Amino acid sequence: MQDTTIKVWDLPLRLFHWLLVITVAVSYVSVKTDWLDVDIHWYAGLSITFLVLFRLSWGIVGTPTARFTQFFPTPRKLLNYFKSSWQGVGHTPTGALSVIALLLLLAGMVATGVIASDDITLQGPLAKYADETLSDQMSELHALLFNVLLGLIVLHVIAIVFYGLFKKDNLLKPMINGKKSVPLAASLTLPPIGKRLGWRLLFSVITAGALTWLLFSPQAHTFFYQPPPAPVVPASQHAW
């Protein structure tokens, strides 16, 4: 079967992948060790929020292999994959399941993290607007999701090693240079990349940046949330 080398992963997607690896590692180290100041966890969370929002946007308007419509693991795709009859480029159906699980986990961590508070050093940007009980519950759920995320990362690494050793398929190299050798017939199934990718990238960056700002910026919170006025003390209760 004739193979051909094609561009599988675009630069924005590869940058997202490696920046996410770095920020998740920093997030873990900042709370589990004394190597980094614990306050860095807040900035790591901000960065992860931006990256997740960017990936969700890029999954809609980005290049074909980045789009959810292209790699979403339908039952038919999964069945063909397990029957060794699946032909495609980019994420395999099982790899797509991993990507979706990762994004859902990260989205859940963002949603819980912005409300979570440990009442000592770490406080999510929206924690002060939440009930204390809710904030405590979100803190516990945030920690639980983080442990699940670590488990998924371990499985991801095991899959990379398995594919490299037993299937002779290096999954890391394409995520570095973007190129991969695939069967010629499979490469023909890849839709055209399309035009105006620069504008699509700008749209994704601005969208992710604006939503991150809305979540983390005190100025945005003041604009959307006005605290109730302080109660008026009757004149008869004033101390003389």
C-alpha positions in Angstrom: 0.0 0.0 0.0 1.5 3.4 -1.0 2.0 5.9 1.7 2.4 9.7 1.5 3.5 12.3 4.0 1.0 15.1 4.7 0.4 17.9 7.2 -1.8 16.5 9.8 -1.6 18.9 12.7 -1.6 22.7 12.3 0.7 25.0 14.3 -2.0 26.4 16.6 -3.1 22.9 17.5 0.4 21.8 18.3 1.1 25.0 20.3 -2.2 24.3 22.3 -1.0 20.7 23.0 2.4 21.6 24.4 1.3 24.7 26.2 -1.4 22.6 27.9 1.2 20.1 28.9 3.3 22.9 30.5 0.4 24.6 32.3 -1.1 21.4 33.7 2.4 20.4 35.0 2.8 23.9 36.6 -0.7 23.6 38.1 0.2 20.3 39.6 3.6 21.3 40.9 2.3 24.6 42.4 -0.1 22.8 44.8 1.7 19.4 45.4 5.2 20.6 46.0 7.2 23.5 47.4 9.0 24.2 44.2 6.6 26.9 43.1 4.6 29.5 44.9 1.1 28.3 45.4 -0.2 31.6 43.9 1.1 30.4 40.6 -1.8 27.9 40.6 -4.1 30.8 39.9 -2.2 31.9 36.9 -1.9 28.3 35.6 -5.7 28.1 35.9 -6.1 31.3 33.9 -3.9 29.9 31.2 -5.7 26.6 31.1 -9.0 28.4 30.8 -7.8 30.3 27.8 -6.3 27.2 26.2 -9.5 25.2 26.6 -11.7 27.9 25.3 -9.3 28.4 22.3 -9.4 24.6 21.6 -13.2 24.6 21.7 -13.3 27.5 19.2 -10.6 26.0 17.0 -12.5 22.8 17.0 -15.3 24.6 15.2 -13.4 27.0 12.8 -10.0 25.5 12.6 -8.3 23.1 10.1 -10.1 19.9 9.2 -8.2 17.5 11.5 -8.8 19.9 14.4 -12.6 20.1 13.9 -14.9 18.1 16.1 -17.1 17.3 13.1 -14.1 15.6 11.4 -12.9 13.3 14.3 -16.0 12.9 16.5 -16.0 9.2 17.4 -19.3 7.9 16.1 -20.3 4.3 16.7 -19.7 3.5 13.1 -16.2 4.9 13.2 -15.4 3.0 16.5 -16.8 -0.3 15.0 -14.7 0.1 11.9 -11.6 0.9 13.9 -12.0 -2.2 16.1 -12.5 -4.2 12.9 -9.3 -2.7 11.5 -11.2 -1.2 8.6 -11.1 2.4 9.6 -9.2 4.7 7.3 -8.6 8.3 8.1 -6.0 10.8 9.2 -5.7 12.7 12.4 -7.2 11.4 15.6 -8.2 7.7 15.6 -11.7 7.1 17.0 -10.2 5.9 20.3 -7.9 8.9 20.3 -10.9 11.1 19.7 -12.5 9.7 22.8 -9.4 10.6 24.8 -9.4 14.2 23.4 -13.1 14.7 24.2 -12.7 13.2 27.7 -9.7 15.5 28.3 -11.5 18.6 27.2 -14.6 17.7 29.3 -12.4 17.2 32.3 -10.5 20.4 31.8 -13.8 22.3 31.3 -15.1 20.8 34.5 -12.0 21.8 36.3 -12.3 25.4 35.0 -16.0 25.5 36.0 -15.3 24.3 39.5 -12.0 26.2 39.9 -13.4 29.6 39.3 -15.8 29.1 42.2 -13.5 27.1 44.5 -11.8 28.4 47.6 -9.6 26.9 50.3 -10.3 29.8 52.7 -6.5 30.3 53.0 -4.5 31.2 49.9 -6.4 29.9 46.9 -9.6 31.5 45.7 -11.3 31.3 42.4 -12.2 34.6 40.7 -15.9 34.0 41.3 -15.6 32.4 44.7 -16.6 35.7 46.5 -19.9 35.7 44.7 -20.8 32.1 45.7 -22.2 30.6 48.9 -19.5 29.3 51.2 -21.0 25.8 51.2 -21.1 25.8 47.4 -17.5 27.1 47.2 -16.3 24.2 49.5 -18.2 21.7 47.4 -16.6 23.0 44.2 -13.2 22.8 45.9 -13.7 19.1 46.7 -15.0 18.4 43.2 -12.1 20.4 41.6 -9.5 18.2 43.5 -11.4 15.1 42.5 -11.4 16.1 38.8 -7.7 16.9 39.0 -7.0 13.3 40.2 -9.1 11.9 37.3 -7.2 14.1 34.9 -3.9 12.7 36.2 -5.2 9.2 35.6 -6.2 10.1 32.0 -2.7 11.6 31.5 -1.1 8.3 32.6 -3.3 6.4 30.2 -2.4 8.8 27.4 1.3 8.2 28.0 0.8 4.5 28.1 -1.0 4.6 24.8 1.8 6.7 23.2 4.4 4.1 24.4 2.2 1.2 23.2 1.8 2.7 19.8 5.5 3.4 19.5 6.7 0.0 20.7 4.1 -2.4 19.3 2.5 -0.6 16.3 5.6 1.3 15.3 3.6 4.5 15.1 5.3 7.5 16.6 2.6 9.7 17.9 4.9 12.4 19.3 6.7 13.4 16.2 3.6 14.6 14.2 2.7 16.7 17.3 6.1 18.4 16.9 6.5 18.9 13.2 2.8 18.4 12.2 3.6 15.8 9.5 2.7 12.1 9.3 3.0 9.3 6.8 -0.5 7.9 6.0 -1.9 5.6 3.3 -2.5 7.5 0.1 -6.2 6.5 0.0 -6.7 7.8 3.6 -5.1 11.2 2.7 -7.6 11.6 -0.1 -10.4 11.6 2.5 -9.1 14.8 4.2 -11.2 17.8 3.3 -9.5 20.9 1.9 -7.9 23.1 4.6 -9.9 26.1 3.4 -9.1 29.8 3.3 -8.7 32.7 5.7 -7.1 30.6 8.4 -5.5 33.8 9.8 -8.9 35.3 10.4 -10.1 32.1 12.0 -7.1 32.0 14.3 -7.7 35.6 15.2 -11.3 34.9 15.9 -10.4 31.9 18.2 -7.8 33.9 20.1 -10.1 36.9 20.6 -13.0 34.7 21.6 -11.0 32.7 24.1 -9.3 35.9 25.5 -12.6 37.7 25.9 -14.3 34.8 27.7 -11.3 34.3 30.0 -11.3 38.0 30.8 -15.0 37.8 31.7 -14.2 35.0 34.1 -11.1 36.3 35.8 -11.2 40.1 35.6 -12.6 42.0 38.6 -13.5 44.9 36.2 -15.7 42.5 34.3 -17.3 41.2 37.5 -18.1 44.8 38.6 -19.7 45.5 35.2 -22.0 42.4 35.4 -22.5 42.2 39.1 -23.5 45.0 41.4 -23.5 44.1 45.1 -26.6 44.9 47.1 -26.6 48.2 48.9 -25.6 48.3 52.5 -28.5 48.2 54.9 -29.6 51.6 56.2 -29.3 52.0 59.9 -32.2 54.0 61.4 -31.2 57.2 63.1 -32.6 56.0 66.4 -29.9 53.2 66.5 -26.9 55.5 66.0 -24.7 55.7 69.0 -24.3 59.2 70.5 
